Amino acid sequence: MKIRLVETCGACPEQYDAMLDGKCVGYLRLRWGWFTVTCPYVGGKVVYEKQTGDGLAGMFEDDEQRKKQLKKAKKAIKKWIRAQR
């Protein structure tokens, strides 16, 4: 299962749509230092959340943190998809 992230906003908030086979399966958003992942989209079930900073930035503070959190988000989305089957 290969989930592709499409960045829809680069900052304030940093956000992504998670796509699988051309269909949106998740929404990722970082705002005020709080990262949330909902499935299948906005207003759906929160499958992952993490405080990532001091709340001043509307985006991840560094690329390493971004990579780590996006990887965890994809894992949580995959788990949610499997539970729906």
Rosetta blueprint (number, residue, H / E / L):
1 M L
2 K L
3 I L
4 R E
5 L E
6 V E
7 E E
8 T E
9 C E
10 G E
11 A L
12 C L
13 P L
14 E E
15 Q E
16 Y E
17 D E
18 A E
19 M E
20 L E
21 D L
22 G L
23 K E
24 C E
25 V E
26 G E
27 Y E
28 L E
29 R E
30 L E
31 R E
32 W L
33 G L
34 W E
35 F E
36 T E
37 V E
38 T E
39 C E
40 P L
41 Y L
42 V L
43 G L
44 G L
45 K E
46 V E
47 V E
48 Y E
49 E E
50 K E
51 Q E
52 T L
53 G L
54 D L
55 G L
56 L L
57 A L
58 G L
59 M L
60 F L
61 E L
62 D L
63 D H
64 E H
65 Q H
66 R H
67 K H
68 K H
69 Q H
70 L H
71 K H
72 K H
73 A H
74 K H
75 K H
76 A H
77 I H
78 K H
79 K H
80 W H
81 I H
82 R H
83 A H
84 Q H
85 R L
